[in-house]
Amino acid sequence: MKTRSALTRSLLGGVAGLALLLSACGASTATTPQVVKGGTATFAEPPAAPPNYIFPLMSLQYFSVSNLGDFIDLMYRPLYWFGQNGKAQVNPSLSLAQLPIFTVNSSGDSVATVNLKKYMWSDGTAVTSRDVEFWMKLLVANKANWAAYVPGAFPDNVTSVTYPSPTQIVFTFNKTYNQNWLLYNELSQITPIPQQVWDVTAAHPSTVGNYDLTPSGAVAVYNYLTNQSKTPSTFATNPLWRVIDGPWTLQSFSNTGEAVFVPNKRYSGPIKPKLSKFIEVPYTSDTAEFNALHSGAVDYGYLPTQDLSQKAYLSKQGYSFAPWVDFGFTYFPLNFTNRTVGPIFNQLYVRQAIQEMVNQPQYIRDIFHGYAVPSYGPVPVVPANPFASPYEKSNPYPYNPTAAKTLLTSHGWAVHPNGVTTCVNPTLCGAGIKKGAGLNFSLLFASGVTTVTSEMEALQSSLSTIGIKVTLSQKPFNAVLSVATPCPSTGPNVSKCTWQMANWGGGWVYAPDYYPSGGEILAAGAGSNSGGYNDPVNNANIVATHTQLGTAAMFTYEDYVAKMLPVIFLPSADYSLSEYKSTLHGVVPQDAYLNLNPENWYFTKG
Amino acid sequence: MIGQVPLDEPMLVEPGMAPEGGEASSTGGVFRLIFEVFIENRLAVIGIGIVIFFVLFCFVGPIFYHTDQVHVNLNIENQGPSIHHLLGTNNVGYDIVGRLMAGGQTTLEVGLAAALLATTFGVLWGAVAGFVGGIVDSFMMRIVDALLSIPTLFLLLFLATIFTPSVPLLILVIAFVAWLVPARLVRGEALSLRTREYVQAVRGMGGGGARIILRHIVPNAIGTIVVNATFQVADAILLVAYLSFLGLGVPPPAANWGGSLANGVNYVFAGYWWQIWPAGICIVSTVVAFNFIGDSMRDALEVRLQRR
C-alpha cells in the first residue's frame, strides 16, 4: 500500500507539477489559437475562369484546373490522388485504392493489380470495381473526345481489364512499361464514377442499366452525361451529380460560377471536412478579385502582381502570403492545322524566330517582378525534380532579335520592321508558302489577368520589330480554351477553324499526367495537343519515355522538344501569389498539382 | 399663265428671317442669329474651347511631342511624371501623354464617325417613316422600338464579342445602337412637316418622295438633327470608353482613353495616379464639352427659345 500510496502521492505530485508547468506555458503563449468548429471559407477562383463542367470525363475545352482540381475532384475522387504535403508525388492515404501491384506476365507484359479501399458513395452504396469498369467502358468508347487521350497509350495499350472481385481490378498492358509512368500517367487518369446512377441514356424516369457494356451504349451514356454537364445551372440540382464519393457536396452553383460546397457526411476518406461550408467565388478580373481581397471579403485569394505593393497592407489586415508554385510550364500553341498559316508554322526557323523574340528574363523581372521562372522546354524546372535536362535549362533560343531577323532573311523573307515581312523566295520559305505570303498572325489570349496582357503586348511589340505582325484579341479563359483545339481536316467546321495562336495564360500543369512525358499535349492526335503538332521523331521519343526507366529517355524527349519548339515557351509564373487569412489553417503547403483540399482547412479564433 | 417662283432660286424673305417652308436656303442672317445666341452661352464657348484643345492635342500634339506608341519599353514601366515623361509611363512603358494623344485620336475618330453615321442613317430612316406613314411607318418604327428594347450595353458587348474589335467595327457597332434616337426624333418632325403647304406644293408640281425628304423635310428638321448629333458624339465617346473599359475596345498597340483608364485602374492600389486621372479627365472633359455645345445649339436652333 505504502509503496502504492507513496507512489500515488509521488504521481499526484508529478501531475500537479506538470499541470503547473503547462499552465505556465499556456500563460506565456496566451495567443495559442483556439480551433473554431465549422465556419465558412471563401476561395477566389482564377480571374474569368469559373468552373463550367462537372462530368469527370471531359474533352479539351473543359480540361482546366478550374474544372478538375478546384471543382470536380472535390466531389469525385480519382482512383489515385497525387500531391502530398506540397510535394509532387502520389498520395497513398488519399487514394481510393492501395498502391498498385505491378508484375510482368508470361508474355512479358506489364500487369497492374489494383485493390480498392472501402469507400462509399453518398447514396450509401460502395465504390466498387464496377464503377471503375464503368469509367473504362465509357473511356474506351469515347476516347477520341477525351482530353487526356494519347494515341497508343491509355486506354489503347490496355489489352484486358478484369474485375475478379468488387474490390479488385487487374489491368494487363501490351508490353512492359515504366511502372512509374503507368501509375503517374495511366492509372492516375481513372476516376470511379457511380454506375448505379449514371448508367443512363435519358432523363428520369429512364431506368439505370448496363448500357456501358456495349460500345454503342457507352457512347449513348457518354453523350447523355456530357450534355447534362453542359448546363452549369443544374450542377447542384441534377440528381446525377448528387451522388458523390468526395469530401464535399455541391450545395448551390450560380450561373456566374459561384460554387457553394458543404461537407459530404458520408465521405469515407481519412480526412473529414472541418469547415461547415466552402465557397468558391468567381471574378471577372484580377483587379476585381483584389478589390474583394483588399476589403477582407475573401479568406483565400491571390495578390495580382501589379498590386505587390499591397503585400504589407494585407499582412496588417491579417493575411499570410504564400506563392503557389505548380509542377507545370507555360506556353502557347501555334495552330499547325490552320490552312492559312499552318504551312508557315510548320517551318522550324519561323518558330525559332518567334521564340528568339521572347525576352523571358525581362518579362520575369518587369512583368512578374520575380515571381516566375523561365520555360525553355516541356519539363518544369521548379519545383526541383530529376527530369529537367541540362540542355533544356540552358535556354536553347535566348532573346536575340538579330538572329531572328537573320533566320527570316536567310529563308527567303523580306523583313519589313513594323510592317509585314513577306516571302520573296518560296523555294527557301518552305513547302506550302507562296510568294507574297506575310508573317501576319492573330493571337487570342485570356482576358482579366494584367500580367498576361502585358506579356502579350510586349511580345507583339517585340515581334513587330522583325515584321511579324500580331493582332491581339482577348476572351475569357474558358472561351480561349474552347477555341484552341485542332482544326478538323474535313467536314463543315473546317472553315470555322480560324484561330492561329492562342494563349489561355496558364500553360500546362502536369495533372493528371503527373509524369512529365508530355504525351497529352505534344503527341500526334493527343486530346490536348491544341495546335495539332505532329512530328514522328517526337512521337517516338514520347513512346520511349513510357517504357524506359531513368532519365535518359526523358532527356532525349525534352531536349528534342526544346529544340523543335512545337509551342512557344513563356515564363512560368507562380500559379498564384496566394493570400490567406492567418486564422485559416491547413492551406499551406499548397499542392504542386493545383488540387484543392479544403477538408484540411479550419479556422482558429483570431 | 402665272409665273412660278423657281424652286432653285432663293425666295424673297426679310433679312434675318428663316424661309417659310420651301427648300431651305442659306441666309447669312439666320446663321448670324444662331451664332449670336450660341456664343451667349459661356459654357458652350468653353465646350468649343475644350473640343478645339483636344483636337489640337490629339492630332497636332504628336508632331511636337514625339513618343513611341507602338513598341513597349519594359525598362521604363510604371514611372512617375518626370521631365522625360511629363505624365509618367504605363505598365509596359508607354509615355502617358503620348498615349493620351494616340488614344484621343481613336476616341474622337470613333465618336465623331459613329455619331455622323448614326445621325445620317437615323435621319433618313425617320424621315422616310414619317413622310411615307401608314404601314411603312408602323413597320419601320417597330423595328426601332424592338432595337430600343434591347439594353444598349448588352447589345454592344454581344456585338463586340462576336467580332474582333477594330476602329471601323467600333464605329459600326456604336452607330448601330445610336441611330435609333435620331430616327425617332426626325420621324416626329417628318410627321408634322409632311402636312405643310410647301410639301403639298412640291407634290402638286410632281416632285418625288426622295426630293421632298432630302430637300424639304430633312433641311427643315436640321435644328433637331444638329442638336441631337452633338449629343450623339458625346454618347459615342462614352460608349467607346465603356467598351474599352470592358476590354472590348481596339486591340493593342492601338490606344483609346477608355482602354487607358481601364489599364490604369489595375494600378489604383499601387498609387499610380498618372495612369488613371489623365485618361478619366480627358473622357469627362470631352463628353461634358459636347454636352455644353449641344445644349447651346438647342437654345440657338429652337425657335421658341430664340430671342428675336
Interface residues (C-beta under 8 A of the other chain):
Chain A: D286 T287 F290 H294 P304 Q306 D307 S309 Q310 Q362 Y363 R365 D366 I367 N418 S442 S447 G448 T450 S454 M456 E457 A458 Q460 S461 S464 T465 T471 L472 S473 Q474 K475
Chain B: V70 H71 V72 L74 N75 E77 N91 V92 T161 T164 P165 G247 P251 P252 P253 V265 N266 Y267 V268 F269 A270 G271
